[in-house]
Amino acid sequence: MHWVRADASDFGGNLPIARSGHTAVNVGKSKVVVFGGFADRRFLVDIFVFDVDNGIWFTPDCTGSGSDGQVGPAPRAFHIAVAIDCHMFIFGGRSGSKRLGDFWMLDTDIWQWSELTGFGDLPSPREFAAASSIGNRKIVMYGGWDGKKWLSDIYILDTISLEWTELSITGSAPPPRCGHTATMVEKRLLVFGGRGGGGPIMGDLWALKGLIEEENEMPGWTQLKLPGPSPSPRCGHSITSGGPYLLVFGGHGTGGWLSRYDIYHNDCIVLDRRWIRSRNAVRVTWAAAIAIFLLEYYQSGSTRISCMTSSFVGDKWVDEMFFGHPIRFNNIFRMTVPILMDLLQELSLNHNLQGSSSTMKREVLTITLYILSQNESIKCAMERFQHSSETISRYFSKVIQSLVSITVKIVKPENPSFASTPEQIASDPRYMPYFKVTIDFFM
């Protein structure tokens, strides 16, 4: 493994300006999205996307709106950003002297920002926190700095329901910190480094278990005491996963944040996961010790194997239904092909129904109709269309929103104010108790 210095001539498009405190997340297999940061004494709000396949930088034209009418988030740095599927979620950060606690999502299929309103145990505004995705639905966030104190709280966000949950943990725990990294490795969250509550920069490594519901583990921290020379204490570093490697790079050490006495690191500590298959290393290093930790996990029989492997994927099945027997189509979707196509056109043109780069709008609509018409579960739709639960849930939610918006245009009661109850309902005891409650609720 060796470094190759990149030159501006190696890339096409407009390159982002130099900056710090930004985030860069890998979305899908071919996009890296850079957002925000700090440069020239100002906080940034721009987005640059690197197309890995074509070696081109570009700036997408984003749409959207927030609670105060802006298109997207306010300028910021030192926030968190996590990618799940085609979505980039951001939280917190700092803008000027203000710590932020707002929550946004960018849909990179249509480049649209949405300000999200979460509920539950809402985290306080903060900067310099660290976060990582748990599978394809949840995000875990740890620590940070709220302007007065260093934090050690742990929050889990369900990106489908938008519910925040603060994780309660007993026993030993890492000291409060900010500027650390938090990385999911299999079913453990690894937290390394950062600046502590008393000001020192730390080099300790902790593992958090109990984040996967299916495992039925009690949440708990374990400090990993690893053999061999470990990375020097640091904060502001990064950890990146690439192929078989987990790389710790850079950061700075003694002296505090951006003081004249800082030591900036240019080293790279590598975990080669292929070492799991061979322990013939000449000397045990910090990276090799983590490999042993992972080896013990793999030996527990928990190697993940992809289950969505059917070649008869959703769009092929939809094609078969559209061009097959009309009675079969009607039995599955409870409507004829012409009616479904008219509905698809109406939702697409007037009610913001969108597909994605990998899924046509027709399949997005049929996923929802399949669930509703057959009274099927998300798991059955996952198997039928060969998509993840997060993808099925997201498409289902999008179509429901479009269908709700179309009802305003189509469903027009004779008495919109519901000032009186129709005689047929008022005189029938089967309907009156239920419809009366519904009418009163909407009034």
Beta strands, then each sheet from edge to edge (+ up, - down):
strand 1: 12-13
strand 2: 23-27
strand 3: 31-39
strand 4: 42-51
strand 5: 56-58
strand 6: 63-65
strand 7: 80-84
strand 8: 87-91
strand 9: 94-95
strand 10: 98-99
strand 11: 103-107
strand 12: 112-115
strand 13: 119-120
strand 14: 130-134
strand 15: 138-145
strand 16: 150-158
strand 17: 163-166
strand 18: 177-178
strand 19: 181-185
strand 20: 188-196
strand 21: 201-209
strand 22: 220-223
strand 23: 238-242
strand 24: 245-249
strand 25: 268-272
sheet 1: 1+ 5+ 4- 3+ 2-
sheet 2: 6+ 12+ 11- 8+ 7-
sheet 3: 9+ 10-
sheet 4: 13+ 17+ 16- 15+ 14-
sheet 5: 18+ 20- 19+
sheet 6: 18+ 20- 21+ 22-
sheet 7: 23+ 24- 25+
end
